[in-house]
């Protein structure tokens, strides 16, 4: 009876404050439930892999990139080159060095566990067939998950689906939460969100360097987007969408 009462009281409280409280630390340790698990592996079934060109990122100053960064929702219908795509993805979350035998990336990650993967819907990319891909930073390559156009599905992703469908490229930041929660427990959700935010800012700054338009979209229909990506919405889920394309003059 006491357990049922406690459960009812918990369910009656807003989820946000509960999440923040139960994923907090104190001098006495972690406040939430502790259930240790083994480090999981993420396995993909790729139809093929495409090696990307060596990234060549334009050299602009940090001040120029930061001061010009804006959310831009208009795109030319012109395609993006494969070389630009490579630079954009590597700037977002590419391998930038090595330390302690670990490949480090352009975006910070708690414990260098890297739960965030960049999925991309390629619409108009020179030298790349249309389809759904995953960026593989350590190989600097793309893994093809599904071929074909996804324009009709993208239109239904969000109230801003028409904006995304017009872009030649749509990036989706996806979190595989167990890659970080096995070590940091439910607090790992916080770390995954932080990492996605860092990658999102990298995308913005890289787009400024390349003269591309992009906008961060977090208001999307989670269940539908996750179903298209074949994610379960719990252990793996889409967090942020970034349409990208050439910027109108």
C-alpha positions in Angstrom: 0.0 0.0 0.0 2.8 2.4 0.9 4.6 1.6 -2.3 1.4 2.2 -4.4 0.9 5.5 -2.6 4.4 6.6 -3.3 4.0 5.7 -6.9 0.8 7.7 -7.2 2.4 10.7 -5.6 5.3 10.5 -8.0 3.1 10.2 -11.1 1.1 13.3 -10.0 4.2 15.5 -10.0 5.6 17.2 -13.2 8.2 15.1 -15.0 10.7 17.9 -15.5 11.4 18.7 -11.8 11.4 15.0 -11.0 14.0 14.3 -13.7 16.2 17.1 -12.5 16.0 16.0 -8.9 16.5 12.3 -9.5 19.5 12.9 -11.7 21.3 15.2 -9.2 24.5 14.7 -7.3 25.1 15.6 -3.6 28.1 15.4 -1.4 26.8 11.9 -0.4 26.6 10.8 -4.0 24.1 10.2 -6.7 20.4 10.8 -5.7 18.7 8.6 -8.2 18.4 4.8 -8.4 21.6 2.9 -9.2 21.4 0.1 -11.7 24.7 -0.8 -13.2 24.9 -2.2 -16.7 27.6 -3.3 -19.1 28.7 -0.9 -21.8 26.5 -1.6 -24.9 27.5 -1.6 -28.5 25.6 0.1 -31.4 25.2 -2.2 -34.4 24.1 -1.0 -37.8 23.1 -3.0 -40.9 24.5 -0.9 -43.7 23.7 -1.7 -47.4 27.1 -0.1 -48.3 29.6 2.4 -47.1 30.8 5.5 -48.9 34.2 7.0 -48.2 34.0 10.8 -47.8 36.7 13.2 -49.3 39.2 14.6 -46.9 37.6 17.5 -45.1 38.7 21.0 -46.1 37.0 23.5 -43.8 37.1 27.2 -44.8 39.3 29.4 -42.6 37.2 32.2 -41.1 37.7 33.7 -37.6 35.8 32.5 -34.6 34.4 36.1 -34.2 33.1 36.1 -37.8 31.4 32.7 -37.3 29.9 33.6 -34.0 28.7 37.1 -34.9 27.1 36.0 -38.2 25.5 32.8 -36.8 21.8 32.9 -37.4 18.9 30.5 -37.8 18.2 30.6 -41.6 15.1 28.9 -43.0 15.5 29.6 -46.8 17.5 27.4 -49.2 18.5 27.4 -52.8 17.6 24.3 -54.7 21.2 23.9 -55.7 23.0 20.7 -54.5 25.7 20.5 -51.9 29.0 19.0 -53.0 30.4 15.8 -51.3 33.5 17.8 -50.3 31.4 20.4 -48.5 29.3 17.6 -46.8 32.5 16.0 -45.6 33.7 19.3 -44.1 30.4 20.0 -42.5 30.1 16.6 -40.8 33.7 16.6 -39.6 33.3 20.1 -38.2 30.1 19.0 -36.4 31.5 15.8 -34.8 34.6 14.6 -36.6 37.7 13.1 -35.1 40.1 16.0 -34.2 42.9 14.1 -32.4 43.9 11.3 -30.1 44.7 11.1 -26.5 45.0 8.1 -24.1 44.3 5.8 -27.1 40.9 7.5 -27.6 39.9 9.3 -30.8 38.6 12.7 -29.6 36.1 14.8 -31.5 35.2 18.4 -32.3 32.3 18.2 -29.8 32.8 17.3 -26.1 31.4 14.1 -24.7 31.1 12.9 -21.1 33.7 10.2 -20.6 34.4 10.3 -24.4 31.5 7.8 -24.7 29.9 9.6 -27.8 26.3 8.6 -27.6 25.3 11.0 -30.4 25.2 9.8 -34.0 24.5 12.1 -37.0 21.9 10.6 -39.3 21.4 12.4 -42.7 18.7 12.4 -45.3 20.6 13.1 -48.5 18.3 14.7 -51.1 20.5 16.7 -53.4 24.2 15.9 -52.8 26.6 15.8 -55.7 28.0 12.3 -56.1 25.7 10.7 -53.5 22.5 8.8 -54.1 19.4 9.9 -52.2 18.9 8.0 -49.0 19.2 7.7 -45.3 22.8 7.5 -44.0 24.8 7.5 -40.8 28.0 9.5 -40.4 30.9 7.3 -39.2 33.5 9.8 -37.8 36.3 7.4 -37.2 36.2 6.2 -40.8 35.2 9.5 -42.3 32.5 7.6 -44.2 28.7 7.3 -44.6 26.8 4.1 -44.0 23.7 3.7 -46.1 20.7 2.5 -44.2 17.9 3.0 -46.7 18.0 4.2 -50.3 15.5 6.6 -52.0 13.8 9.9 -51.4 12.2 10.6 -48.1 10.7 14.0 -49.0 7.1 12.9 -48.3 8.0 11.5 -44.9 10.0 14.7 -44.0 7.0 16.8 -44.8 5.3 15.1 -41.9 8.1 15.4 -39.4 7.1 18.7 -37.9 4.9 21.8 -38.4 8.1 23.0 -40.2 8.2 20.0 -42.4 7.9 22.1 -45.6 11.1 24.0 -44.6 13.0 20.7 -44.1 11.7 19.1 -47.3 13.0 22.0 -49.3 16.6 21.6 -48.0 18.9 19.3 -50.0 20.2 17.9 -46.7 18.6 17.1 -43.4 20.8 16.2 -40.4 19.3 14.4 -37.4 21.1 14.2 -34.1 20.3 10.8 -32.6 21.2 9.7 -29.1 21.8 6.1 -28.1 21.4 6.7 -24.4 22.8 3.4 -23.0 26.2 4.3 -24.4 26.4 7.0 -21.7 23.9 5.8 -19.0 25.7 2.5 -18.4 28.4 4.6 -16.7 26.6 7.8 -15.6 23.2 6.3 -14.9 20.1 8.5 -15.6 22.3 11.6 -15.3 23.7 10.4 -18.6 20.6 11.8 -20.3 21.7 15.3 -19.3 25.1 14.6 -20.8 23.6 13.3 -24.1 21.5 16.5 -24.4 24.6 18.7 -23.7 26.5 16.8 -26.4 23.8 17.2 -28.9 23.7 20.9 -28.2 27.5 21.2 -28.8 27.2 19.4 -32.1 24.3 21.6 -33.1 26.4 24.7 -32.5 29.2 23.2 -34.5 26.8 22.7 -37.4 25.7 26.3 -37.2 29.3 27.6 -37.2 30.3 25.3 -40.0 27.3 26.5 -42.1 28.5 30.1 -41.5 31.9 29.2 -42.8 30.5 27.5 -45.9 27.8 30.2 -46.6 25.0 27.7 -46.0 21.6 28.1 -44.3 20.5 26.0 -41.3 18.1 26.1 -38.4 17.9 23.9 -35.3 14.5 22.3 -35.1 13.5 20.6 -31.8 9.7 20.8 -32.3 9.0 17.6 -34.2 6.8 14.6 -33.9 9.1 12.3 -32.0 7.2 9.0 -32.5 6.9 9.5 -36.3 10.5 10.6 -36.8 11.8 7.8 -34.6 9.8 5.2 -36.6 11.3 6.4 -39.9 14.7 6.1 -38.4 13.8 2.7 -36.8 14.6 3.9 -33.3 12.6 2.7 -30.3 12.2 6.2 -28.7 13.6 5.1 -25.4 17.0 3.6 -25.7 17.5 5.5 -29.0 15.8 8.7 -30.1 16.1 11.7 -32.3 16.9 14.9 -30.4 17.6 17.7 -33.0 16.9 18.2 -36.7 19.0 20.5 -38.9 18.0 21.2 -42.5 21.0 22.5 -44.5 21.3 24.0 -47.9 22.9 26.8 -50.0 22.0 30.2 -48.7 20.0 32.7 -50.9 21.9 35.9 -51.7 
